[in-house]
Amino acid sequence: MKRPILIHPDPRLKKLSTPIEDVTNELRTLANDMLSTMYDAPGIGLAAPQVGVNKRLIVLDCVKEEGATPQPVTMFNPEVIASSDELNTYEEGCLSIPDQFADVTRPTEVEVVWIDENGAAQQRVFDGLWATCVQHEIDHLNGKLFIDYLKPLRRQMITRKMQKLKRDKARA
Ligand code: NI
C-alpha cells in the first residue's frame, strides 16, 4: 500500500529517528509500503521519516536500468561503520524536495551494517550510486536533508519554493 510522502519543510523530517528493537510484522508491512511508495514515485531510496514514521528504517533500490531485475534492500538500524577518504560528487534529489537537484560531495565507498527484514545482521560495502543513496537515506534518520549540505542562500531558495508548492497544493 502506498503512503503519502511528506514534503519539506516539515518538523517530522528534522527529527532524530529512534532505533528499532524488534522487526515486527507491522514494521515489515511499513517497509513493504515504503518500497511500493518509492517505486511508484519513482525514486531509488526512501526513509521512514518521509512517510511520517520516526523510526530507523530505510529502503533502497539503485538499479535504474529499464528491464533490469529489481534489487530492493530493506535496512533496519543502518549504520555506516567505515568510509573511504576518496570523495565523490553526485547530483542528488529527494522525494521530499520534488524537482530540486544539487551537487553533494560524500565518501565514494561506505561500509554499512544493518538488520534485514528477517531480523538477520547484514554488512556490505557500497560504492557508486548505492553509496550516495545509502548515505542520503541514513541522513534522513538523523533529521538531515541533502539541502543541508548547500550554502544557506541556495537552501533558503529551495525551501521557499517548497513552501510555495505546499501552499499551491493546499489550495488545489
Ligand atoms: Ni531524500
Backbone and ligand atoms as CSV (ligand in chain L), in Angstrom:
chain,resi,resn,atom,element,x,y,z
A,1,MET,N,N,0.837,-1.194,0.000
A,1,MET,CA,C,0.000,0.000,0.000
A,1,MET,C,C,0.880,1.256,0.000
A,2,LYS,N,N,0.549,2.150,-0.917
A,2,LYS,CA,C,1.309,3.404,-0.993
A,2,LYS,C,C,0.991,4.308,0.201
A,3,ARG,N,N,1.995,5.071,0.610
A,3,ARG,CA,C,1.774,6.051,1.690
A,3,ARG,C,C,2.154,7.439,1.188
A,4,PRO,N,N,1.485,8.485,1.704
A,4,PRO,CA,C,1.847,9.838,1.273
A,4,PRO,C,C,3.256,10.223,1.746
A,5,ILE,N,N,3.983,10.913,0.879
A,5,ILE,CA,C,5.348,11.353,1.201
A,5,ILE,C,C,5.305,12.794,1.724
A,6,LEU,N,N,5.910,13.027,2.872
A,6,LEU,CA,C,5.963,14.379,3.447
A,6,LEU,C,C,6.861,15.267,2.586
A,7,ILE,N,N,6.445,16.507,2.432
A,7,ILE,CA,C,7.235,17.475,1.669
A,7,ILE,C,C,7.888,18.472,2.634
A,8,HIS,N,N,9.177,18.729,2.407
A,8,HIS,CA,C,9.934,19.721,3.166
A,8,HIS,C,C,9.307,21.106,2.941
A,9,PRO,N,N,9.208,22.014,3.909
A,9,PRO,CA,C,9.626,21.836,5.312
A,9,PRO,C,C,8.532,21.182,6.152
A,10,ASP,N,N,8.965,20.236,6.995
A,10,ASP,CA,C,8.040,19.544,7.892
A,10,ASP,C,C,8.862,19.133,9.123
A,11,PRO,N,N,8.362,19.456,10.313
A,11,PRO,CA,C,9.148,19.153,11.527
A,11,PRO,C,C,9.504,17.677,11.648
A,12,ARG,N,N,8.668,16.778,11.085
A,12,ARG,CA,C,8.940,15.333,11.183
A,12,ARG,C,C,10.173,14.928,10.376
A,13,LEU,N,N,10.534,15.750,9.379
A,13,LEU,CA,C,11.741,15.460,8.573
A,13,LEU,C,C,13.013,15.928,9.280
A,14,LYS,N,N,12.857,16.706,10.358
A,14,LYS,CA,C,14.017,17.251,11.063
A,14,LYS,C,C,14.317,16.506,12.359
A,15,LYS,N,N,13.466,15.507,12.691
A,15,LYS,CA,C,13.622,14.789,13.960
A,15,LYS,C,C,14.638,13.652,13.865
A,16,LEU,N,N,15.247,13.350,15.017
A,16,LEU,CA,C,16.120,12.181,15.124
A,16,LEU,C,C,15.214,10.949,15.269
A,17,SER,N,N,15.400,9.961,14.409
A,17,SER,CA,C,14.566,8.758,14.463
A,17,SER,C,C,15.113,7.766,15.480
A,18,THR,N,N,14.209,6.975,16.054
A,18,THR,CA,C,14.612,6.064,17.134
A,18,THR,C,C,14.931,4.665,16.589
A,19,PRO,N,N,15.885,3.959,17.228
A,19,PRO,CA,C,16.242,2.602,16.792
A,19,PRO,C,C,15.072,1.638,16.946
A,20,ILE,N,N,15.107,0.579,16.136
A,20,ILE,CA,C,14.089,-0.468,16.165
A,20,ILE,C,C,14.597,-1.597,17.057
A,21,GLU,N,N,13.730,-2.070,17.938
A,21,GLU,CA,C,14.153,-3.136,18.853
A,21,GLU,C,C,13.866,-4.520,18.274
A,22,ASP,N,N,12.684,-4.665,17.661
A,22,ASP,CA,C,12.294,-5.946,17.065
A,22,ASP,C,C,11.725,-5.698,15.685
A,23,VAL,N,N,12.080,-6.561,14.734
A,23,VAL,CA,C,11.479,-6.475,13.404
A,23,VAL,C,C,10.123,-7.182,13.471
A,24,THR,N,N,9.083,-6.413,13.723
A,24,THR,CA,C,7.723,-6.958,13.858
A,24,THR,C,C,7.046,-7.022,12.490
A,25,ASN,N,N,5.914,-7.712,12.420
A,25,ASN,CA,C,5.141,-7.758,11.175
A,25,ASN,C,C,4.688,-6.362,10.762
A,26,GLU,N,N,4.354,-5.550,11.765
A,26,GLU,CA,C,3.924,-4.178,11.487
A,26,GLU,C,C,5.042,-3.398,10.773
A,27,LEU,N,N,6.285,-3.603,11.225
A,27,LEU,CA,C,7.422,-2.911,10.598
A,27,LEU,C,C,7.723,-3.471,9.217
A,28,ARG,N,N,7.528,-4.795,9.036
A,28,ARG,CA,C,7.720,-5.393,7.708
A,28,ARG,C,C,6.695,-4.824,6.721
A,29,THR,N,N,5.456,-4.636,7.197
A,29,THR,CA,C,4.418,-4.028,6.356
A,29,THR,C,C,4.808,-2.601,5.996
A,30,LEU,N,N,5.298,-1.868,6.981
A,30,LEU,CA,C,5.747,-0.494,6.725
A,30,LEU,C,C,6.846,-0.484,5.660
A,31,ALA,N,N,7.823,-1.408,5.783
A,31,ALA,CA,C,8.931,-1.474,4.820
A,31,ALA,C,C,8.399,-1.780,3.418
A,32,ASN,N,N,7.445,-2.713,3.316
A,32,ASN,CA,C,6.864,-3.041,2.008
A,32,ASN,C,C,6.092,-1.857,1.433
A,33,ASP,N,N,5.363,-1.158,2.285
A,33,ASP,CA,C,4.653,0.056,1.854
A,33,ASP,C,C,5.642,1.104,1.343
A,34,MET,N,N,6.754,1.221,2.045
A,34,MET,CA,C,7.770,2.206,1.637
A,34,MET,C,C,8.367,1.845,0.277
A,35,LEU,N,N,8.592,0.533,0.037
A,35,LEU,CA,C,9.115,0.114,-1.269
A,35,LEU,C,C,8.110,0.434,-2.377
A,36,SER,N,N,6.818,0.132,-2.147
A,36,SER,CA,C,5.793,0.449,-3.158
A,36,SER,C,C,5.753,1.950,-3.423
A,37,THR,N,N,5.824,2.728,-2.351
A,37,THR,CA,C,5.776,4.194,-2.459
A,37,THR,C,C,6.980,4.700,-3.251
A,38,MET,N,N,8.158,4.121,-2.960
A,38,MET,CA,C,9.401,4.522,-3.627
A,38,MET,C,C,9.366,4.176,-5.121
A,39,TYR,N,N,8.985,2.925,-5.454
A,39,TYR,CA,C,8.944,2.520,-6.861
A,39,TYR,C,C,7.915,3.344,-7.631
A,40,ASP,N,N,6.798,3.664,-6.969
A,40,ASP,CA,C,5.730,4.393,-7.638
A,40,ASP,C,C,6.136,5.835,-7.937
A,41,ALA,N,N,6.996,6.413,-7.064
A,41,ALA,CA,C,7.280,7.866,-7.136
A,41,ALA,C,C,7.755,8.368,-8.511
A,42,PRO,N,N,8.758,7.835,-9.223
A,42,PRO,CA,C,9.660,6.779,-8.792
A,42,PRO,C,C,10.895,7.384,-8.128
A,43,GLY,N,N,11.497,6.578,-7.231
A,43,GLY,CA,C,12.725,7.006,-6.568
A,43,GLY,C,C,13.619,5.816,-6.334
A,44,ILE,N,N,14.835,6.064,-5.814
A,44,ILE,CA,C,15.798,4.977,-5.580
A,44,ILE,C,C,16.033,4.737,-4.094
A,45,GLY,N,N,15.398,5.560,-3.240
A,45,GLY,CA,C,15.533,5.364,-1.800
A,45,GLY,C,C,14.436,6.103,-1.061
A,46,LEU,N,N,14.104,5.602,0.123
A,46,LEU,CA,C,13.085,6.268,0.949
A,46,LEU,C,C,13.368,5.923,2.410
A,47,ALA,N,N,13.217,6.922,3.269
A,47,ALA,CA,C,13.435,6.726,4.704
A,47,ALA,C,C,12.098,6.872,5.433
A,48,ALA,N,N,11.932,6.115,6.522
A,48,ALA,CA,C,10.654,6.100,7.242
A,48,ALA,C,C,10.154,7.507,7.640
A,49,PRO,N,N,11.039,8.423,8.077
A,49,PRO,CA,C,10.528,9.766,8.418
A,49,PRO,C,C,9.797,10.444,7.253
A,50,GLN,N,N,10.151,10.071,6.018
A,50,GLN,CA,C,9.498,10.677,4.849
A,50,GLN,C,C,8.035,10.255,4.709
A,51,VAL,N,N,7.658,9.164,5.390
A,51,VAL,CA,C,6.236,8.795,5.419
A,51,VAL,C,C,5.688,9.027,6.832
A,52,GLY,N,N,6.379,9.865,7.599
A,52,GLY,CA,C,5.870,10.319,8.891
A,52,GLY,C,C,6.121,9.369,10.050
A,53,VAL,N,N,7.041,8.391,9.859
A,53,VAL,CA,C,7.363,7.453,10.946
A,53,VAL,C,C,8.814,7.688,11.364
A,54,ASN,N,N,9.029,8.179,12.574
A,54,ASN,CA,C,10.393,8.497,13.012
A,54,ASN,C,C,11.076,7.288,13.647
A,55,LYS,N,N,11.257,6.245,12.795
A,55,LYS,CA,C,11.975,5.025,13.190
A,55,LYS,C,C,13.118,4.805,12.209
A,56,ARG,N,N,14.178,4.098,12.684
A,56,ARG,CA,C,15.372,3.942,11.863
A,56,ARG,C,C,15.186,2.800,10.854
A,57,LEU,N,N,14.553,3.154,9.765
A,57,LEU,CA,C,14.257,2.210,8.683
A,57,LEU,C,C,14.401,2.942,7.356
A,58,ILE,N,N,15.149,2.332,6.429
A,58,ILE,CA,C,15.259,2.869,5.070
A,58,ILE,C,C,15.084,1.729,4.068
A,59,VAL,N,N,14.651,2.088,2.872
A,59,VAL,CA,C,14.605,1.115,1.771
A,59,VAL,C,C,15.311,1.750,0.574
A,60,LEU,N,N,15.948,0.917,-0.245
A,60,LEU,CA,C,16.580,1.434,-1.445
A,60,LEU,C,C,16.641,0.375,-2.545
A,61,ASP,N,N,16.720,0.863,-3.746
A,61,ASP,CA,C,16.967,0.030,-4.912
A,61,ASP,C,C,17.534,0.953,-5.977
A,62,CYS,N,N,18.838,0.854,-6.159
A,62,CYS,CA,C,19.521,1.801,-7.058
A,62,CYS,C,C,19.710,1.237,-8.453
A,63,VAL,N,N,19.009,0.151,-8.787
A,63,VAL,CA,C,19.036,-0.389,-10.149
A,63,VAL,C,C,18.090,0.460,-10.983
A,64,LYS,N,N,18.661,1.245,-11.899
A,64,LYS,CA,C,17.825,2.191,-12.643
A,64,LYS,C,C,17.549,1.761,-14.080
A,65,GLU,N,N,18.339,0.773,-14.587
A,65,GLU,CA,C,18.197,0.376,-15.984
A,65,GLU,C,C,16.811,-0.225,-16.215
A,66,GLU,N,N,16.212,0.204,-17.301
A,66,GLU,CA,C,14.896,-0.318,-17.712
A,66,GLU,C,C,14.991,-1.828,-17.923
A,67,GLY,N,N,14.062,-2.581,-17.318
A,67,GLY,CA,C,14.015,-4.024,-17.543
A,67,GLY,C,C,14.956,-4.840,-16.663
A,68,ALA,N,N,15.834,-4.183,-15.889
A,68,ALA,CA,C,16.759,-4.912,-15.020
A,68,ALA,C,C,15.995,-5.474,-13.819
A,69,THR,N,N,16.542,-6.544,-13.235
A,69,THR,CA,C,15.903,-7.171,-12.074
A,69,THR,C,C,15.980,-6.219,-10.876
A,70,PRO,N,N,14.851,-5.957,-10.233
A,70,PRO,CA,C,14.894,-5.078,-9.060
A,70,PRO,C,C,15.753,-5.683,-7.941
A,71,GLN,N,N,16.416,-4.817,-7.185
A,71,GLN,CA,C,17.230,-5.272,-6.048
A,71,GLN,C,C,16.853,-4.501,-4.792
A,72,PRO,N,N,15.618,-4.711,-4.309
A,72,PRO,CA,C,15.200,-3.960,-3.128
A,72,PRO,C,C,16.014,-4.346,-1.894
A,73,VAL,N,N,16.423,-3.355,-1.130
A,73,VAL,CA,C,17.140,-3.598,0.123
A,73,VAL,C,C,16.388,-2.868,1.235
A,74,THR,N,N,16.067,-3.609,2.294
A,74,THR,CA,C,15.392,-3.038,3.466
A,74,THR,C,C,16.378,-3.050,4.626
A,75,MET,N,N,16.585,-1.891,5.239
A,75,MET,CA,C,17.569,-1.789,6.325
A,75,MET,C,C,16.935,-1.210,7.584
A,76,PHE,N,N,16.959,-2.007,8.647
A,76,PHE,CA,C,16.589,-1.504,9.967
A,76,PHE,C,C,17.884,-1.148,10.703
A,77,ASN,N,N,17.874,-0.024,11.391
A,77,ASN,CA,C,19.037,0.457,12.155
A,77,ASN,C,C,20.328,0.487,11.320
A,78,PRO,N,N,20.297,1.030,10.101
A,78,PRO,CA,C,21.530,1.064,9.294
A,78,PRO,C,C,22.543,2.014,9.913
A,79,GLU,N,N,23.809,1.623,9.791
A,79,GLU,CA,C,24.875,2.438,10.368
A,79,GLU,C,C,26.116,2.326,9.500
A,80,VAL,N,N,26.719,3.464,9.164
A,80,VAL,CA,C,27.979,3.473,8.418
A,80,VAL,C,C,29.102,3.198,9.404
A,81,ILE,N,N,29.879,2.116,9.163
A,81,ILE,CA,C,30.961,1.789,10.099
A,81,ILE,C,C,32.327,2.139,9.527
A,82,ALA,N,N,32.407,2.412,8.213
A,82,ALA,CA,C,33.672,2.849,7.615
A,82,ALA,C,C,33.376,3.627,6.338
A,83,SER,N,N,34.172,4.670,6.092
A,83,SER,CA,C,34.000,5.500,4.893
A,83,SER,C,C,35.344,5.673,4.205
A,84,SER,N,N,35.343,5.711,2.871
A,84,SER,CA,C,36.583,5.934,2.127
A,84,SER,C,C,37.014,7.396,2.265
A,85,ASP,N,N,38.328,7.628,2.152
A,85,ASP,CA,C,38.830,9.009,2.133
A,85,ASP,C,C,38.453,9.660,0.812
A,86,GLU,N,N,38.393,8.838,-0.218
A,86,GLU,CA,C,38.048,9.353,-1.542
A,86,GLU,C,C,36.603,9.842,-1.550
A,87,LEU,N,N,36.397,11.008,-2.183
A,87,LEU,CA,C,35.059,11.596,-2.222
A,87,LEU,C,C,34.508,11.585,-3.632
A,88,ASN,N,N,33.200,11.660,-3.703
A,88,ASN,CA,C,32.509,11.620,-4.982
A,88,ASN,C,C,31.387,12.654,-4.934
A,89,THR,N,N,31.234,13.401,-6.032
A,89,THR,CA,C,30.158,14.387,-6.076
A,89,THR,C,C,29.070,13.890,-7.004
A,90,TYR,N,N,27.849,13.929,-6.511
A,90,TYR,CA,C,26.726,13.397,-7.283
A,90,TYR,C,C,25.577,14.395,-7.188
A,91,GLU,N,N,24.849,14.562,-8.283
A,91,GLU,CA,C,23.691,15.454,-8.258
A,91,GLU,C,C,22.530,14.725,-7.576
A,92,GLU,N,N,22.182,15.177,-6.378
A,92,GLU,CA,C,21.154,14.494,-5.600
A,92,GLU,C,C,19.800,15.184,-5.691
A,93,GLY,N,N,18.786,14.389,-5.469
A,93,GLY,CA,C,17.423,14.882,-5.338
A,93,GLY,C,C,16.798,14.150,-4.169
A,94,CYS,N,N,15.534,14.442,-3.882
A,94,CYS,CA,C,14.876,13.815,-2.743
A,94,CYS,C,C,13.369,13.840,-2.978
A,95,LEU,N,N,12.697,12.737,-2.678
A,95,LEU,CA,C,11.249,12.684,-2.901
A,95,LEU,C,C,10.509,13.677,-2.003
A,96,SER,N,N,11.141,14.141,-0.930
A,96,SER,CA,C,10.522,15.148,-0.056
A,96,SER,C,C,10.829,16.571,-0.511
A,97,ILE,N,N,11.666,16.689,-1.559
A,97,ILE,CA,C,12.010,18.005,-2.116
A,97,ILE,C,C,11.881,17.890,-3.636
A,98,PRO,N,N,10.654,17.720,-4.139
A,98,PRO,CA,C,10.471,17.361,-5.551
A,98,PRO,C,C,11.066,18.380,-6.529
A,99,ASP,N,N,11.642,17.842,-7.596
A,99,ASP,CA,C,12.153,18.630,-8.731
A,99,ASP,C,C,13.305,19.560,-8.398
A,100,GLN,N,N,13.978,19.345,-7.278
A,100,GLN,CA,C,15.138,20.168,-6.934
A,100,GLN,C,C,16.362,19.250,-6.877
A,101,PHE,N,N,17.440,19.678,-7.525
A,101,PHE,CA,C,18.641,18.850,-7.579
A,101,PHE,C,C,19.865,19.702,-7.276
A,102,ALA,N,N,20.858,19.117,-6.608
A,102,ALA,CA,C,22.090,19.859,-6.326
A,102,ALA,C,C,23.231,18.883,-6.080
A,103,ASP,N,N,24.450,19.340,-6.390
A,103,ASP,CA,C,25.644,18.523,-6.181
A,103,ASP,C,C,25.947,18.404,-4.691
A,104,VAL,N,N,26.169,17.153,-4.250
A,104,VAL,CA,C,26.568,16.900,-2.863
A,104,VAL,C,C,27.791,15.985,-2.914
A,105,THR,N,N,28.796,16.312,-2.084
A,105,THR,CA,C,30.033,15.521,-2.032
A,105,THR,C,C,30.020,14.641,-0.786
A,106,ARG,N,N,30.267,13.341,-1.009
A,106,ARG,CA,C,30.260,12.363,0.084
A,106,ARG,C,C,31.361,11.337,-0.176
A,107,PRO,N,N,31.705,10.504,0.829
A,107,PRO,CA,C,32.662,9.427,0.586
A,107,PRO,C,C,32.186,8.519,-0.571
A,108,THR,N,N,33.144,8.100,-1.403
A,108,THR,CA,C,32.845,7.260,-2.571
A,108,THR,C,C,32.353,5.875,-2.164
A,109,GLU,N,N,32.951,5.342,-1.059
A,109,GLU,CA,C,32.585,4.000,-0.581
A,109,GLU,C,C,32.249,4.056,0.901
A,110,VAL,N,N,31.239,3.304,1.276
A,110,VAL,CA,C,30.917,3.181,2.703
A,110,VAL,C,C,30.602,1.722,3.034
A,111,GLU,N,N,30.999,1.322,4.242
A,111,GLU,CA,C,30.638,0.002,4.737
A,111,GLU,C,C,29.487,0.203,5.724
A,112,VAL,N,N,28.416,-0.548,5.509
A,112,VAL,CA,C,27.192,-0.350,6.293
A,112,VAL,C,C,26.792,-1.650,6.985
A,113,VAL,N,N,26.370,-1.545,8.239
A,113,VAL,CA,C,25.772,-2.681,8.937
A,113,VAL,C,C,24.297,-2.368,9.155
A,114,TRP,N,N,23.455,-3.392,9.129
A,114,TRP,CA,C,22.023,-3.205,9.375
A,114,TRP,C,C,21.375,-4.532,9.733
A,115,ILE,N,N,20.097,-4.460,10.087
A,115,ILE,CA,C,19.288,-5.645,10.349
A,115,ILE,C,C,18.314,-5.765,9.179
A,116,ASP,N,N,18.230,-6.944,8.581
A,116,ASP,CA,C,17.337,-7.091,7.420
A,116,ASP,C,C,15.903,-7.428,7.846
A,117,GLU,N,N,15.017,-7.619,6.861
A,117,GLU,CA,C,13.584,-7.817,7.149
A,117,GLU,C,C,13.319,-9.118,7.908
A,118,ASN,N,N,14.319,-10.046,7.912
A,118,ASN,CA,C,14.162,-11.290,8.670
A,118,ASN,C,C,14.801,-11.206,10.059
A,119,GLY,N,N,15.332,-10.022,10.385
A,119,GLY,CA,C,15.955,-9.836,11.687
A,119,GLY,C,C,17.415,-10.263,11.723
A,120,ALA,N,N,17.994,-10.561,10.545
A,120,ALA,CA,C,19.390,-11.005,10.481
A,120,ALA,C,C,20.336,-9.820,10.286
A,121,ALA,N,N,21.504,-9.892,10.915
A,121,ALA,CA,C,22.517,-8.839,10.774
A,121,ALA,C,C,23.161,-8.936,9.394
A,122,GLN,N,N,23.344,-7.797,8.755
A,122,GLN,CA,C,23.956,-7.739,7.431
A,122,GLN,C,C,25.079,-6.715,7.437
A,123,GLN,N,N,26.039,-6.915,6.539
A,123,GLN,CA,C,27.152,-5.979,6.414
A,123,GLN,C,C,27.588,-5.985,4.954
A,124,ARG,N,N,27.758,-4.796,4.384
A,124,ARG,CA,C,28.121,-4.743,2.967
A,124,ARG,C,C,28.830,-3.425,2.648
A,125,VAL,N,N,29.735,-3.484,1.670
A,125,VAL,CA,C,30.384,-2.268,1.175
A,125,VAL,C,C,29.608,-1.785,-0.043
A,126,PHE,N,N,29.280,-0.501,-0.051
A,126,PHE,CA,C,28.551,0.090,-1.169
A,126,PHE,C,C,29.440,1.105,-1.877
A,127,ASP,N,N,29.314,1.168,-3.208
A,127,ASP,CA,C,30.009,2.231,-3.939
A,127,ASP,C,C,29.071,2.812,-4.988
A,128,GLY,N,N,29.567,3.770,-5.751
A,128,GLY,CA,C,28.777,4.386,-6.816
A,128,GLY,C,C,27.486,4.987,-6.281
A,129,LEU,N,N,26.433,4.846,-7.090
A,129,LEU,CA,C,25.136,5.424,-6.731
A,129,LEU,C,C,24.591,4.848,-5.421
A,130,TRP,N,N,24.853,3.546,-5.195
A,130,TRP,CA,C,24.380,2.899,-3.960
A,130,TRP,C,C,24.970,3.590,-2.725
A,131,ALA,N,N,26.249,3.961,-2.797
A,131,ALA,CA,C,26.915,4.602,-1.655
A,131,ALA,C,C,26.293,5.973,-1.377
A,132,THR,N,N,26.069,6.729,-2.450
A,132,THR,CA,C,25.433,8.042,-2.310
A,132,THR,C,C,24.047,7.885,-1.687
A,133,CYS,N,N,23.290,6.949,-2.231
A,133,CYS,CA,C,21.902,6.760,-1.816
A,133,CYS,C,C,21.805,6.319,-0.353
A,134,VAL,N,N,22.626,5.353,0.037
A,134,VAL,CA,C,22.508,4.849,1.416
A,134,VAL,C,C,22.890,5.945,2.420
A,135,GLN,N,N,23.878,6.779,2.064
A,135,GLN,CA,C,24.264,7.879,2.964
A,135,GLN,C,C,23.161,8.933,3.039
A,136,HIS,N,N,22.548,9.228,1.901
A,136,HIS,CA,C,21.438,10.188,1.845
A,136,HIS,C,C,20.276,9.703,2.725
A,137,GLU,N,N,19.951,8.412,2.627
A,137,GLU,CA,C,18.809,7.871,3.393
A,137,GLU,C,C,19.109,7.824,4.888
A,138,ILE,N,N,20.343,7.433,5.248
A,138,ILE,CA,C,20.709,7.399,6.676
A,138,ILE,C,C,20.656,8.822,7.250
A,139,ASP,N,N,21.055,9.815,6.458
A,139,ASP,CA,C,20.936,11.215,6.897
A,139,ASP,C,C,19.507,11.544,7.324
A,140,HIS,N,N,18.530,11.043,6.561
A,140,HIS,CA,C,17.118,11.302,6.896
A,140,HIS,C,C,16.799,10.852,8.326
A,141,LEU,N,N,17.417,9.745,8.763
A,141,LEU,CA,C,17.146,9.206,10.103
A,141,LEU,C,C,17.708,10.120,11.182
A,142,ASN,N,N,18.634,11.000,10.769
A,142,ASN,CA,C,19.225,11.961,11.704
A,142,ASN,C,C,18.685,13.370,11.473
A,143,GLY,N,N,17.573,13.459,10.758
A,143,GLY,CA,C,16.932,14.760,10.537
A,143,GLY,C,C,17.683,15.648,9.578
A,144,LYS,N,N,18.514,15.026,8.732
A,144,LYS,CA,C,19.340,15.810,7.814
A,144,LYS,C,C,18.908,15.596,6.366
A,145,LEU,N,N,18.795,16.685,5.620
A,145,LEU,CA,C,18.393,16.630,4.213
A,145,LEU,C,C,19.584,17.009,3.339
A,146,PHE,N,N,19.539,16.630,2.051
A,146,PHE,CA,C,20.695,16.940,1.189
A,146,PHE,C,C,20.903,18.444,1.055
A,147,ILE,N,N,19.830,19.223,1.194
A,147,ILE,CA,C,19.986,20.686,1.075
A,147,ILE,C,C,20.744,21.272,2.265
A,148,ASP,N,N,20.877,20.498,3.350
A,148,ASP,CA,C,21.670,20.969,4.497
A,148,ASP,C,C,23.163,21.025,4.159
A,149,TYR,N,N,23.570,20.398,3.045
A,149,TYR,CA,C,24.973,20.467,2.606
A,149,TYR,C,C,25.222,21.701,1.733
A,150,LEU,N,N,24.160,22.406,1.357
A,150,LEU,CA,C,24.308,23.536,0.430
A,150,LEU,C,C,24.543,24.828,1.191
A,151,LYS,N,N,24.962,25.860,0.449
A,151,LYS,CA,C,25.145,27.176,1.066
A,151,LYS,C,C,23.769,27.700,1.499
A,152,PRO,N,N,23.721,28.482,2.619
A,152,PRO,CA,C,22.437,28.919,3.178
A,152,PRO,C,C,21.500,29.579,2.168
A,153,LEU,N,N,22.052,30.387,1.279
A,153,LEU,CA,C,21.206,31.108,0.325
A,153,LEU,C,C,20.471,30.144,-0.608
A,154,ARG,N,N,21.214,29.156,-1.106
A,154,ARG,CA,C,20.650,28.152,-2.015
A,154,ARG,C,C,19.585,27.331,-1.284
A,155,ARG,N,N,19.912,26.984,-0.031
A,155,ARG,CA,C,18.987,26.189,0.784
A,155,ARG,C,C,17.681,26.958,1.010
A,156,GLN,N,N,17.817,28.250,1.346
A,156,GLN,CA,C,16.620,29.071,1.593
A,156,GLN,C,C,15.772,29.206,0.338
A,157,MET,N,N,16.456,29.310,-0.807
A,157,MET,CA,C,15.734,29.440,-2.067
A,157,MET,C,C,14.875,28.195,-2.324
A,158,ILE,N,N,15.485,27.030,-2.113
A,158,ILE,CA,C,14.767,25.768,-2.322
A,158,ILE,C,C,13.626,25.645,-1.308
A,159,THR,N,N,13.881,26.001,-0.062
A,159,THR,CA,C,12.842,25.909,0.980
A,159,THR,C,C,11.655,26.808,0.632
A,160,ARG,N,N,11.943,28.013,0.129
A,160,ARG,CA,C,10.842,28.918,-0.253
A,160,ARG,C,C,10.015,28.327,-1.400
A,161,LYS,N,N,10.712,27.689,-2.354
A,161,LYS,CA,C,9.992,27.037,-3.466
A,161,LYS,C,C,9.069,25.936,-2.941
A,162,MET,N,N,9.561,25.180,-1.964
A,162,MET,CA,C,8.765,24.083,-1.398
A,162,MET,C,C,7.567,24.628,-0.602
A,163,GLN,N,N,7.784,25.747,0.108
A,163,GLN,CA,C,6.668,26.366,0.844
A,163,GLN,C,C,5.566,26.796,-0.120
A,164,LYS,N,N,6.011,27.348,-1.252
A,164,LYS,CA,C,5.040,27.782,-2.266
A,164,LYS,C,C,4.298,26.567,-2.833
A,165,LEU,N,N,5.069,25.493,-3.130
A,165,LEU,CA,C,4.473,24.261,-3.666
A,165,LEU,C,C,3.410,23.719,-2.710
A,166,LYS,N,N,3.706,23.752,-1.408
A,166,LYS,CA,C,2.757,23.234,-0.416
A,166,LYS,C,C,1.516,24.130,-0.324
A,167,ARG,N,N,1.725,25.451,-0.412
A,167,ARG,CA,C,0.574,26.376,-0.392
A,167,ARG,C,C,-0.322,26.128,-1.597
A,168,ASP,N,N,0.316,25.973,-2.772
A,168,ASP,CA,C,-0.447,25.739,-4.008
A,168,ASP,C,C,-1.219,24.435,-3.924
A,169,LYS,N,N,-0.589,23.395,-3.369
A,169,LYS,CA,C,-1.234,22.074,-3.220
A,169,LYS,C,C,-2.423,22.165,-2.281
A,170,ALA,N,N,-2.252,22.916,-1.185
A,170,ALA,CA,C,-3.311,23.040,-0.176
A,170,ALA,C,C,-4.527,23.754,-0.762
A,171,ARG,N,N,-4.253,24.670,-1.691
A,171,ARG,CA,C,-5.332,25.457,-2.316
A,171,ARG,C,C,-6.073,24.652,-3.378
A,172,ALA,N,N,-5.342,23.732,-4.014
A,172,ALA,CA,C,-5.904,22.981,-5.159
A,172,ALA,C,C,-7.046,22.046,-4.735
L,1,NI,NI,NI,15.700,12.050,0.490
